[in-house]
């Protein structure tokens, strides 16, 4: 009851100032896209959560306002993903990681970029969960082996021998269930791991190349550029700048 006058005043100001909130169905639509693992749709709708930062003022300070919104989005996203099949500990631990990262940001721009990263990260993890639920035991076994042996020369023949399948059959099965050929999947997995090593370690490009089974540093750099669109050096430098 003590807040009635304050609430009425704020509602009046919003109405007379034509201040609009983000429609509930629009915001929930973004959460639905994240939970479905539809990364393309999530990327198209990234501005949705950014709009709420400007439409709903939680603090007079722009950076703190963005921080408070990120905390809410992180928690709501975690809950939505848990309801859609993500593990409780994984979802909320991931949310906590982003909230701690947000606490170190100093500008509104940094926080908006982090909010984008948060949404895409959750969406990608939900996409993997969706895949795992429909992938056969043989393909799942093959994928696990790939990630555990990235330093090796992972040919279709080698993977087929491990899974106990005919190479041609494995190739067809893998493509049918993942939408990508085995060779390309292996390269993507290597580059995805390389990106994490570039971000979180000081390993040289040669060391990373060797650890991921590339025959030379030059081949690693060429493959990295082809798949990610940039060089390992620029990728590492870009990551360092964005996290300063």
Rosetta constraint file for C-alpha pairs under 8 A:
AtomPair CA 3 CA 7 HARMONIC 5.92 0.50
AtomPair CA 4 CA 8 HARMONIC 6.05 0.50
AtomPair CA 5 CA 9 HARMONIC 6.09 0.50
AtomPair CA 6 CA 10 HARMONIC 6.31 0.50
AtomPair CA 7 CA 11 HARMONIC 6.14 0.50
AtomPair CA 8 CA 12 HARMONIC 6.09 0.50
AtomPair CA 9 CA 13 HARMONIC 6.21 0.50
AtomPair CA 10 CA 14 HARMONIC 6.13 0.50
AtomPair CA 11 CA 15 HARMONIC 6.17 0.50
AtomPair CA 12 CA 16 HARMONIC 6.10 0.50
AtomPair CA 13 CA 17 HARMONIC 5.82 0.50
AtomPair CA 14 CA 18 HARMONIC 5.95 0.50
AtomPair CA 14 CA 19 HARMONIC 4.79 0.50
AtomPair CA 14 CA 20 HARMONIC 7.36 0.50
AtomPair CA 15 CA 19 HARMONIC 6.30 0.50
AtomPair CA 19 CA 55 HARMONIC 7.07 0.50
AtomPair CA 20 CA 55 HARMONIC 6.38 0.50
AtomPair CA 21 CA 52 HARMONIC 7.11 0.50
AtomPair CA 21 CA 55 HARMONIC 5.55 0.50
AtomPair CA 21 CA 56 HARMONIC 6.44 0.50
AtomPair CA 22 CA 26 HARMONIC 7.05 0.50
AtomPair CA 22 CA 27 HARMONIC 6.82 0.50
AtomPair CA 22 CA 48 HARMONIC 7.98 0.50
AtomPair CA 22 CA 51 HARMONIC 7.14 0.50
AtomPair CA 22 CA 52 HARMONIC 5.91 0.50
AtomPair CA 22 CA 55 HARMONIC 6.83 0.50
AtomPair CA 23 CA 27 HARMONIC 6.52 0.50
AtomPair CA 24 CA 28 HARMONIC 6.15 0.50
AtomPair CA 25 CA 29 HARMONIC 5.94 0.50
AtomPair CA 26 CA 30 HARMONIC 6.68 0.50
AtomPair CA 26 CA 48 HARMONIC 7.45 0.50
AtomPair CA 27 CA 31 HARMONIC 6.79 0.50
AtomPair CA 27 CA 48 HARMONIC 6.59 0.50
AtomPair CA 27 CA 49 HARMONIC 7.14 0.50
AtomPair CA 28 CA 32 HARMONIC 6.18 0.50
AtomPair CA 29 CA 33 HARMONIC 6.26 0.50
AtomPair CA 30 CA 34 HARMONIC 6.34 0.50
AtomPair CA 30 CA 42 HARMONIC 6.43 0.50
AtomPair CA 30 CA 45 HARMONIC 6.47 0.50
AtomPair CA 30 CA 46 HARMONIC 7.97 0.50
AtomPair CA 30 CA 48 HARMONIC 7.20 0.50
AtomPair CA 31 CA 35 HARMONIC 6.19 0.50
AtomPair CA 31 CA 77 HARMONIC 6.50 0.50
AtomPair CA 31 CA 80 HARMONIC 6.91 0.50
AtomPair CA 32 CA 36 HARMONIC 6.14 0.50
AtomPair CA 33 CA 37 HARMONIC 6.29 0.50
AtomPair CA 33 CA 38 HARMONIC 5.46 0.50
AtomPair CA 33 CA 39 HARMONIC 7.46 0.50
AtomPair CA 33 CA 41 HARMONIC 6.26 0.50
AtomPair CA 33 CA 42 HARMONIC 5.72 0.50
AtomPair CA 33 CA 123 HARMONIC 7.55 0.50
AtomPair CA 34 CA 38 HARMONIC 6.30 0.50
AtomPair CA 34 CA 39 HARMONIC 7.06 0.50
AtomPair CA 34 CA 42 HARMONIC 6.10 0.50
AtomPair CA 34 CA 81 HARMONIC 7.82 0.50
AtomPair CA 34 CA 119 HARMONIC 6.85 0.50
AtomPair CA 34 CA 120 HARMONIC 7.59 0.50
AtomPair CA 34 CA 122 HARMONIC 6.53 0.50
AtomPair CA 34 CA 123 HARMONIC 4.39 0.50
AtomPair CA 34 CA 126 HARMONIC 7.12 0.50
AtomPair CA 35 CA 80 HARMONIC 6.84 0.50
AtomPair CA 35 CA 81 HARMONIC 5.48 0.50
AtomPair CA 35 CA 84 HARMONIC 6.22 0.50
AtomPair CA 35 CA 122 HARMONIC 7.80 0.50
AtomPair CA 35 CA 123 HARMONIC 6.30 0.50
AtomPair CA 35 CA 126 HARMONIC 5.87 0.50
AtomPair CA 35 CA 127 HARMONIC 7.96 0.50
AtomPair CA 36 CA 123 HARMONIC 7.32 0.50
AtomPair CA 36 CA 126 HARMONIC 6.53 0.50
AtomPair CA 36 CA 127 HARMONIC 6.67 0.50
AtomPair CA 36 CA 130 HARMONIC 7.60 0.50
AtomPair CA 37 CA 122 HARMONIC 7.98 0.50
AtomPair CA 37 CA 123 HARMONIC 4.58 0.50
AtomPair CA 37 CA 124 HARMONIC 5.91 0.50
AtomPair CA 37 CA 125 HARMONIC 7.26 0.50
AtomPair CA 37 CA 126 HARMONIC 4.80 0.50
AtomPair CA 37 CA 127 HARMONIC 3.88 0.50
AtomPair CA 37 CA 128 HARMONIC 7.63 0.50
AtomPair CA 37 CA 130 HARMONIC 7.28 0.50
AtomPair CA 38 CA 42 HARMONIC 6.24 0.50
AtomPair CA 38 CA 123 HARMONIC 6.68 0.50
AtomPair CA 38 CA 127 HARMONIC 6.89 0.50
AtomPair CA 39 CA 43 HARMONIC 5.98 0.50
AtomPair CA 39 CA 120 HARMONIC 6.62 0.50
AtomPair CA 39 CA 123 HARMONIC 5.84 0.50
AtomPair CA 39 CA 124 HARMONIC 6.54 0.50
AtomPair CA 39 CA 127 HARMONIC 7.83 0.50
AtomPair CA 40 CA 44 HARMONIC 6.28 0.50
AtomPair CA 41 CA 45 HARMONIC 6.20 0.50
AtomPair CA 42 CA 46 HARMONIC 6.05 0.50
AtomPair CA 42 CA 119 HARMONIC 7.38 0.50
AtomPair CA 42 CA 120 HARMONIC 6.92 0.50
AtomPair CA 42 CA 123 HARMONIC 7.35 0.50
AtomPair CA 43 CA 120 HARMONIC 7.15 0.50
AtomPair CA 45 CA 49 HARMONIC 7.97 0.50
AtomPair CA 46 CA 50 HARMONIC 6.92 0.50
AtomPair CA 46 CA 116 HARMONIC 6.32 0.50
AtomPair CA 46 CA 119 HARMONIC 7.82 0.50
AtomPair CA 47 CA 51 HARMONIC 5.99 0.50
AtomPair CA 48 CA 52 HARMONIC 6.86 0.50
AtomPair CA 49 CA 53 HARMONIC 6.93 0.50
AtomPair CA 49 CA 73 HARMONIC 7.91 0.50
AtomPair CA 49 CA 115 HARMONIC 7.98 0.50
AtomPair CA 50 CA 54 HARMONIC 7.12 0.50
AtomPair CA 50 CA 112 HARMONIC 6.77 0.50
AtomPair CA 51 CA 55 HARMONIC 6.07 0.50
AtomPair CA 52 CA 56 HARMONIC 5.52 0.50
AtomPair CA 52 CA 69 HARMONIC 7.88 0.50
AtomPair CA 53 CA 57 HARMONIC 6.83 0.50
AtomPair CA 53 CA 65 HARMONIC 7.00 0.50
AtomPair CA 53 CA 66 HARMONIC 5.89 0.50
AtomPair CA 53 CA 69 HARMONIC 6.32 0.50
AtomPair CA 57 CA 65 HARMONIC 6.45 0.50
AtomPair CA 58 CA 65 HARMONIC 5.27 0.50
AtomPair CA 58 CA 68 HARMONIC 6.96 0.50
AtomPair CA 58 CA 69 HARMONIC 7.71 0.50
AtomPair CA 59 CA 64 HARMONIC 6.21 0.50
AtomPair CA 59 CA 65 HARMONIC 4.66 0.50
AtomPair CA 60 CA 64 HARMONIC 7.86 0.50
AtomPair CA 60 CA 65 HARMONIC 6.91 0.50
AtomPair CA 61 CA 65 HARMONIC 5.96 0.50
AtomPair CA 62 CA 66 HARMONIC 6.23 0.50
AtomPair CA 62 CA 107 HARMONIC 7.98 0.50
AtomPair CA 62 CA 108 HARMONIC 6.09 0.50
AtomPair CA 63 CA 67 HARMONIC 6.21 0.50
AtomPair CA 63 CA 106 HARMONIC 6.68 0.50
AtomPair CA 63 CA 107 HARMONIC 5.20 0.50
AtomPair CA 63 CA 108 HARMONIC 4.32 0.50
AtomPair CA 63 CA 111 HARMONIC 7.47 0.50
AtomPair CA 64 CA 68 HARMONIC 6.18 0.50
AtomPair CA 64 CA 108 HARMONIC 7.77 0.50
AtomPair CA 65 CA 69 HARMONIC 6.36 0.50
AtomPair CA 66 CA 70 HARMONIC 6.19 0.50
AtomPair CA 66 CA 108 HARMONIC 5.96 0.50
AtomPair CA 66 CA 111 HARMONIC 6.28 0.50
AtomPair CA 66 CA 112 HARMONIC 7.14 0.50
AtomPair CA 67 CA 71 HARMONIC 6.34 0.50
AtomPair CA 67 CA 102 HARMONIC 6.41 0.50
AtomPair CA 67 CA 103 HARMONIC 7.23 0.50
AtomPair CA 67 CA 108 HARMONIC 7.90 0.50
AtomPair CA 67 CA 111 HARMONIC 6.51 0.50
AtomPair CA 68 CA 72 HARMONIC 6.45 0.50
AtomPair CA 69 CA 73 HARMONIC 6.14 0.50
AtomPair CA 70 CA 74 HARMONIC 5.88 0.50
AtomPair CA 70 CA 99 HARMONIC 7.22 0.50
AtomPair CA 70 CA 102 HARMONIC 7.60 0.50
AtomPair CA 70 CA 111 HARMONIC 7.50 0.50
AtomPair CA 70 CA 115 HARMONIC 6.17 0.50
AtomPair CA 71 CA 75 HARMONIC 6.25 0.50
AtomPair CA 71 CA 99 HARMONIC 5.91 0.50
AtomPair CA 72 CA 76 HARMONIC 6.07 0.50
AtomPair CA 73 CA 77 HARMONIC 5.80 0.50
AtomPair CA 74 CA 78 HARMONIC 6.14 0.50
AtomPair CA 74 CA 95 HARMONIC 5.10 0.50
AtomPair CA 74 CA 96 HARMONIC 7.82 0.50
AtomPair CA 74 CA 98 HARMONIC 7.35 0.50
AtomPair CA 74 CA 99 HARMONIC 7.24 0.50
AtomPair CA 74 CA 118 HARMONIC 7.40 0.50
AtomPair CA 75 CA 79 HARMONIC 6.30 0.50
AtomPair CA 75 CA 92 HARMONIC 7.26 0.50
AtomPair CA 75 CA 95 HARMONIC 6.27 0.50
AtomPair CA 76 CA 80 HARMONIC 6.14 0.50
AtomPair CA 77 CA 81 HARMONIC 6.09 0.50
AtomPair CA 77 CA 95 HARMONIC 7.98 0.50
AtomPair CA 77 CA 119 HARMONIC 7.91 0.50
AtomPair CA 77 CA 122 HARMONIC 7.78 0.50
AtomPair CA 78 CA 82 HARMONIC 6.13 0.50
AtomPair CA 78 CA 91 HARMONIC 4.92 0.50
AtomPair CA 78 CA 92 HARMONIC 5.62 0.50
AtomPair CA 78 CA 94 HARMONIC 7.92 0.50
AtomPair CA 78 CA 95 HARMONIC 6.30 0.50
AtomPair CA 79 CA 83 HARMONIC 6.25 0.50
AtomPair CA 79 CA 91 HARMONIC 7.53 0.50
AtomPair CA 79 CA 92 HARMONIC 7.82 0.50
AtomPair CA 80 CA 84 HARMONIC 6.35 0.50
AtomPair CA 81 CA 85 HARMONIC 6.30 0.50
AtomPair CA 81 CA 86 HARMONIC 5.43 0.50
AtomPair CA 81 CA 91 HARMONIC 6.88 0.50
AtomPair CA 81 CA 122 HARMONIC 7.82 0.50
AtomPair CA 81 CA 126 HARMONIC 7.33 0.50
AtomPair CA 82 CA 86 HARMONIC 4.58 0.50
AtomPair CA 82 CA 87 HARMONIC 5.94 0.50
AtomPair CA 82 CA 88 HARMONIC 5.62 0.50
AtomPair CA 82 CA 91 HARMONIC 6.51 0.50
AtomPair CA 85 CA 129 HARMONIC 7.58 0.50
AtomPair CA 86 CA 90 HARMONIC 7.07 0.50
AtomPair CA 86 CA 91 HARMONIC 6.39 0.50
AtomPair CA 86 CA 126 HARMONIC 6.98 0.50
AtomPair CA 86 CA 129 HARMONIC 7.27 0.50
AtomPair CA 87 CA 91 HARMONIC 6.09 0.50
AtomPair CA 88 CA 92 HARMONIC 6.22 0.50
AtomPair CA 89 CA 93 HARMONIC 5.76 0.50
AtomPair CA 90 CA 94 HARMONIC 6.00 0.50
AtomPair CA 91 CA 95 HARMONIC 6.26 0.50
AtomPair CA 92 CA 96 HARMONIC 6.06 0.50
AtomPair CA 93 CA 97 HARMONIC 6.21 0.50
AtomPair CA 94 CA 98 HARMONIC 6.48 0.50
AtomPair CA 95 CA 99 HARMONIC 6.24 0.50
AtomPair CA 96 CA 100 HARMONIC 6.15 0.50
AtomPair CA 97 CA 101 HARMONIC 6.23 0.50
AtomPair CA 98 CA 102 HARMONIC 6.00 0.50
AtomPair CA 98 CA 114 HARMONIC 7.67 0.50
AtomPair CA 98 CA 118 HARMONIC 6.82 0.50
AtomPair CA 99 CA 103 HARMONIC 6.20 0.50
AtomPair CA 100 CA 104 HARMONIC 6.85 0.50
AtomPair CA 101 CA 105 HARMONIC 6.87 0.50
AtomPair CA 102 CA 111 HARMONIC 6.24 0.50
AtomPair CA 102 CA 114 HARMONIC 7.12 0.50
AtomPair CA 105 CA 110 HARMONIC 6.06 0.50
AtomPair CA 105 CA 111 HARMONIC 6.34 0.50
AtomPair CA 106 CA 110 HARMONIC 7.05 0.50
AtomPair CA 106 CA 111 HARMONIC 7.93 0.50
AtomPair CA 107 CA 111 HARMONIC 6.54 0.50
AtomPair CA 108 CA 112 HARMONIC 6.23 0.50
AtomPair CA 109 CA 113 HARMONIC 6.31 0.50
AtomPair CA 110 CA 114 HARMONIC 6.24 0.50
AtomPair CA 110 CA 242 HARMONIC 7.76 0.50
AtomPair CA 111 CA 115 HARMONIC 6.05 0.50
AtomPair CA 112 CA 116 HARMONIC 6.36 0.50
AtomPair CA 113 CA 117 HARMONIC 6.36 0.50
AtomPair CA 114 CA 118 HARMONIC 6.09 0.50
AtomPair CA 115 CA 119 HARMONIC 6.40 0.50
AtomPair CA 116 CA 120 HARMONIC 6.34 0.50
AtomPair CA 117 CA 121 HARMONIC 5.97 0.50
AtomPair CA 118 CA 122 HARMONIC 6.28 0.50
AtomPair CA 119 CA 123 HARMONIC 6.13 0.50
AtomPair CA 120 CA 124 HARMONIC 6.04 0.50
AtomPair CA 121 CA 125 HARMONIC 6.31 0.50
AtomPair CA 122 CA 126 HARMONIC 6.16 0.50
AtomPair CA 123 CA 127 HARMONIC 6.11 0.50
AtomPair CA 124 CA 128 HARMONIC 6.40 0.50
AtomPair CA 125 CA 129 HARMONIC 6.33 0.50
AtomPair CA 126 CA 130 HARMONIC 6.18 0.50
AtomPair CA 127 CA 131 HARMONIC 6.22 0.50
AtomPair CA 128 CA 132 HARMONIC 6.12 0.50
AtomPair CA 129 CA 133 HARMONIC 6.41 0.50
AtomPair CA 130 CA 134 HARMONIC 6.91 0.50
AtomPair CA 131 CA 135 HARMONIC 5.98 0.50
AtomPair CA 131 CA 178 HARMONIC 7.62 0.50
AtomPair CA 132 CA 140 HARMONIC 7.20 0.50
AtomPair CA 134 CA 177 HARMONIC 7.77 0.50
AtomPair CA 135 CA 139 HARMONIC 6.32 0.50
AtomPair CA 135 CA 140 HARMONIC 6.21 0.50
AtomPair CA 135 CA 177 HARMONIC 6.04 0.50
AtomPair CA 135 CA 178 HARMONIC 7.70 0.50
AtomPair CA 136 CA 140 HARMONIC 6.12 0.50
AtomPair CA 136 CA 177 HARMONIC 7.83 0.50
AtomPair CA 137 CA 141 HARMONIC 5.95 0.50
AtomPair CA 138 CA 142 HARMONIC 6.16 0.50
AtomPair CA 138 CA 163 HARMONIC 6.38 0.50
AtomPair CA 139 CA 143 HARMONIC 6.13 0.50
AtomPair CA 139 CA 170 HARMONIC 7.95 0.50
AtomPair CA 139 CA 173 HARMONIC 7.46 0.50
AtomPair CA 139 CA 174 HARMONIC 5.97 0.50
AtomPair CA 139 CA 177 HARMONIC 7.81 0.50
AtomPair CA 140 CA 144 HARMONIC 6.20 0.50
AtomPair CA 141 CA 145 HARMONIC 6.21 0.50
AtomPair CA 141 CA 163 HARMONIC 7.15 0.50
AtomPair CA 142 CA 146 HARMONIC 6.25 0.50
AtomPair CA 142 CA 159 HARMONIC 6.47 0.50
AtomPair CA 142 CA 162 HARMONIC 7.91 0.50
AtomPair CA 142 CA 163 HARMONIC 6.69 0.50
AtomPair CA 143 CA 147 HARMONIC 6.46 0.50
AtomPair CA 144 CA 148 HARMONIC 6.25 0.50
AtomPair CA 145 CA 149 HARMONIC 6.08 0.50
AtomPair CA 145 CA 159 HARMONIC 7.95 0.50
AtomPair CA 146 CA 150 HARMONIC 5.87 0.50
AtomPair CA 146 CA 154 HARMONIC 7.08 0.50
AtomPair CA 146 CA 186 HARMONIC 6.73 0.50
AtomPair CA 146 CA 189 HARMONIC 7.91 0.50
AtomPair CA 147 CA 189 HARMONIC 6.95 0.50
AtomPair CA 149 CA 154 HARMONIC 7.80 0.50
AtomPair CA 150 CA 154 HARMONIC 7.46 0.50
AtomPair CA 150 CA 186 HARMONIC 7.81 0.50
AtomPair CA 150 CA 189 HARMONIC 7.78 0.50
AtomPair CA 150 CA 190 HARMONIC 6.31 0.50
AtomPair CA 150 CA 211 HARMONIC 7.70 0.50
AtomPair CA 150 CA 212 HARMONIC 5.26 0.50
AtomPair CA 150 CA 213 HARMONIC 6.48 0.50
AtomPair CA 151 CA 210 HARMONIC 7.15 0.50
AtomPair CA 151 CA 211 HARMONIC 5.30 0.50
AtomPair CA 151 CA 212 HARMONIC 4.11 0.50
AtomPair CA 151 CA 213 HARMONIC 3.96 0.50
AtomPair CA 151 CA 214 HARMONIC 7.68 0.50
AtomPair CA 152 CA 212 HARMONIC 7.23 0.50
AtomPair CA 152 CA 213 HARMONIC 5.21 0.50
AtomPair CA 153 CA 213 HARMONIC 6.36 0.50
AtomPair CA 154 CA 158 HARMONIC 6.30 0.50
AtomPair CA 154 CA 159 HARMONIC 6.70 0.50
AtomPair CA 154 CA 183 HARMONIC 7.99 0.50
AtomPair CA 154 CA 186 HARMONIC 7.16 0.50
AtomPair CA 155 CA 159 HARMONIC 6.30 0.50
AtomPair CA 155 CA 183 HARMONIC 7.17 0.50
AtomPair CA 156 CA 160 HARMONIC 5.91 0.50
AtomPair CA 156 CA 167 HARMONIC 6.00 0.50
AtomPair CA 156 CA 170 HARMONIC 7.73 0.50
AtomPair CA 156 CA 171 HARMONIC 7.12 0.50
AtomPair CA 156 CA 182 HARMONIC 6.78 0.50
AtomPair CA 156 CA 183 HARMONIC 7.38 0.50
AtomPair CA 157 CA 161 HARMONIC 6.12 0.50
AtomPair CA 157 CA 167 HARMONIC 5.44 0.50
AtomPair CA 158 CA 162 HARMONIC 6.35 0.50
AtomPair CA 159 CA 163 HARMONIC 6.20 0.50
AtomPair CA 159 CA 167 HARMONIC 7.89 0.50
AtomPair CA 160 CA 164 HARMONIC 5.77 0.50
AtomPair CA 160 CA 165 HARMONIC 4.96 0.50
AtomPair CA 160 CA 166 HARMONIC 6.00 0.50
AtomPair CA 160 CA 167 HARMONIC 5.09 0.50
AtomPair CA 160 CA 170 HARMONIC 6.26 0.50
AtomPair CA 161 CA 165 HARMONIC 6.32 0.50
AtomPair CA 161 CA 166 HARMONIC 7.68 0.50
AtomPair CA 161 CA 167 HARMONIC 7.80 0.50
AtomPair CA 165 CA 169 HARMONIC 6.85 0.50
AtomPair CA 165 CA 170 HARMONIC 6.24 0.50
AtomPair CA 166 CA 170 HARMONIC 6.15 0.50
AtomPair CA 167 CA 171 HARMONIC 6.16 0.50
AtomPair CA 168 CA 172 HARMONIC 6.37 0.50
AtomPair CA 169 CA 173 HARMONIC 6.05 0.50
AtomPair CA 170 CA 174 HARMONIC 5.83 0.50
AtomPair CA 171 CA 175 HARMONIC 6.19 0.50
AtomPair CA 171 CA 181 HARMONIC 6.91 0.50
AtomPair CA 171 CA 182 HARMONIC 6.55 0.50
AtomPair CA 172 CA 176 HARMONIC 6.04 0.50
AtomPair CA 173 CA 177 HARMONIC 6.21 0.50
AtomPair CA 174 CA 178 HARMONIC 5.93 0.50
AtomPair CA 174 CA 179 HARMONIC 7.59 0.50
AtomPair CA 174 CA 180 HARMONIC 7.35 0.50
AtomPair CA 174 CA 181 HARMONIC 6.80 0.50
AtomPair CA 174 CA 182 HARMONIC 6.66 0.50
AtomPair CA 175 CA 179 HARMONIC 4.84 0.50
AtomPair CA 175 CA 180 HARMONIC 4.98 0.50
AtomPair CA 175 CA 181 HARMONIC 5.14 0.50
AtomPair CA 175 CA 182 HARMONIC 7.15 0.50
AtomPair CA 176 CA 180 HARMONIC 7.88 0.50
AtomPair CA 180 CA 184 HARMONIC 6.69 0.50
AtomPair CA 180 CA 185 HARMONIC 6.34 0.50
AtomPair CA 181 CA 185 HARMONIC 6.16 0.50
AtomPair CA 182 CA 186 HARMONIC 6.19 0.50
AtomPair CA 183 CA 187 HARMONIC 6.42 0.50
AtomPair CA 184 CA 188 HARMONIC 6.08 0.50
AtomPair CA 185 CA 189 HARMONIC 6.11 0.50
AtomPair CA 186 CA 190 HARMONIC 6.25 0.50
AtomPair CA 187 CA 191 HARMONIC 6.21 0.50
AtomPair CA 187 CA 223 HARMONIC 7.94 0.50
AtomPair CA 188 CA 192 HARMONIC 5.96 0.50
AtomPair CA 188 CA 227 HARMONIC 7.25 0.50
AtomPair CA 189 CA 193 HARMONIC 6.19 0.50
AtomPair CA 190 CA 194 HARMONIC 6.08 0.50
AtomPair CA 190 CA 212 HARMONIC 6.17 0.50
AtomPair CA 191 CA 195 HARMONIC 6.13 0.50
AtomPair CA 191 CA 223 HARMONIC 7.94 0.50
AtomPair CA 191 CA 224 HARMONIC 6.04 0.50
AtomPair CA 191 CA 227 HARMONIC 7.50 0.50
AtomPair CA 191 CA 228 HARMONIC 7.85 0.50
AtomPair CA 192 CA 196 HARMONIC 6.69 0.50
AtomPair CA 193 CA 197 HARMONIC 6.34 0.50
AtomPair CA 194 CA 198 HARMONIC 6.10 0.50
AtomPair CA 194 CA 208 HARMONIC 6.66 0.50
AtomPair CA 194 CA 212 HARMONIC 7.73 0.50
AtomPair CA 195 CA 199 HARMONIC 6.19 0.50
AtomPair CA 195 CA 232 HARMONIC 7.86 0.50
AtomPair CA 195 CA 235 HARMONIC 7.75 0.50
AtomPair CA 196 CA 200 HARMONIC 5.97 0.50
AtomPair CA 196 CA 201 HARMONIC 7.95 0.50
AtomPair CA 197 CA 201 HARMONIC 5.26 0.50
AtomPair CA 197 CA 202 HARMONIC 7.75 0.50
AtomPair CA 197 CA 203 HARMONIC 7.19 0.50
AtomPair CA 197 CA 208 HARMONIC 7.33 0.50
AtomPair CA 198 CA 202 HARMONIC 6.98 0.50
AtomPair CA 198 CA 203 HARMONIC 7.24 0.50
AtomPair CA 198 CA 232 HARMONIC 7.30 0.50
AtomPair CA 198 CA 235 HARMONIC 7.62 0.50
AtomPair CA 198 CA 236 HARMONIC 5.53 0.50
AtomPair CA 199 CA 236 HARMONIC 6.03 0.50
AtomPair CA 199 CA 239 HARMONIC 6.44 0.50
AtomPair CA 199 CA 240 HARMONIC 7.58 0.50
AtomPair CA 203 CA 207 HARMONIC 6.04 0.50
AtomPair CA 203 CA 208 HARMONIC 6.40 0.50
AtomPair CA 204 CA 208 HARMONIC 6.29 0.50
AtomPair CA 205 CA 209 HARMONIC 6.04 0.50
AtomPair CA 205 CA 217 HARMONIC 6.58 0.50
AtomPair CA 205 CA 232 HARMONIC 7.43 0.50
AtomPair CA 206 CA 210 HARMONIC 6.17 0.50
AtomPair CA 206 CA 216 HARMONIC 7.44 0.50
AtomPair CA 206 CA 217 HARMONIC 5.12 0.50
AtomPair CA 207 CA 211 HARMONIC 6.07 0.50
AtomPair CA 208 CA 212 HARMONIC 6.22 0.50
AtomPair CA 209 CA 213 HARMONIC 6.37 0.50
AtomPair CA 209 CA 214 HARMONIC 5.16 0.50
AtomPair CA 209 CA 215 HARMONIC 7.55 0.50
AtomPair CA 209 CA 216 HARMONIC 6.68 0.50
AtomPair CA 209 CA 217 HARMONIC 5.62 0.50
AtomPair CA 209 CA 220 HARMONIC 5.59 0.50
AtomPair CA 210 CA 214 HARMONIC 5.65 0.50
AtomPair CA 210 CA 215 HARMONIC 7.06 0.50
AtomPair CA 210 CA 216 HARMONIC 7.36 0.50
AtomPair CA 210 CA 217 HARMONIC 7.78 0.50
AtomPair CA 214 CA 219 HARMONIC 6.62 0.50
AtomPair CA 214 CA 220 HARMONIC 5.87 0.50
AtomPair CA 215 CA 219 HARMONIC 6.89 0.50
AtomPair CA 215 CA 220 HARMONIC 7.91 0.50
AtomPair CA 216 CA 220 HARMONIC 6.44 0.50
AtomPair CA 217 CA 221 HARMONIC 6.21 0.50
AtomPair CA 218 CA 222 HARMONIC 6.13 0.50
AtomPair CA 219 CA 223 HARMONIC 6.06 0.50
AtomPair CA 220 CA 224 HARMONIC 5.97 0.50
AtomPair CA 221 CA 225 HARMONIC 6.11 0.50
AtomPair CA 221 CA 231 HARMONIC 6.27 0.50
AtomPair CA 221 CA 232 HARMONIC 6.46 0.50
AtomPair CA 222 CA 226 HARMONIC 6.18 0.50
AtomPair CA 222 CA 231 HARMONIC 7.80 0.50
AtomPair CA 223 CA 227 HARMONIC 6.26 0.50
AtomPair CA 224 CA 228 HARMONIC 5.80 0.50
AtomPair CA 224 CA 229 HARMONIC 7.47 0.50
AtomPair CA 224 CA 230 HARMONIC 7.13 0.50
AtomPair CA 224 CA 231 HARMONIC 6.36 0.50
AtomPair CA 224 CA 232 HARMONIC 6.72 0.50
AtomPair CA 225 CA 229 HARMONIC 4.80 0.50
AtomPair CA 225 CA 230 HARMONIC 4.61 0.50
AtomPair CA 225 CA 231 HARMONIC 4.97 0.50
AtomPair CA 225 CA 232 HARMONIC 7.43 0.50
AtomPair CA 226 CA 230 HARMONIC 7.55 0.50
AtomPair CA 230 CA 234 HARMONIC 6.48 0.50
AtomPair CA 230 CA 235 HARMONIC 6.48 0.50
AtomPair CA 231 CA 235 HARMONIC 6.08 0.50
AtomPair CA 232 CA 236 HARMONIC 6.11 0.50
AtomPair CA 233 CA 237 HARMONIC 6.15 0.50
AtomPair CA 234 CA 238 HARMONIC 5.87 0.50
AtomPair CA 235 CA 239 HARMONIC 6.20 0.50
AtomPair CA 236 CA 240 HARMONIC 6.20 0.50
AtomPair CA 237 CA 241 HARMONIC 6.24 0.50
AtomPair CA 238 CA 242 HARMONIC 6.25 0.50
AtomPair CA 239 CA 243 HARMONIC 6.33 0.50
AtomPair CA 240 CA 244 HARMONIC 6.30 0.50
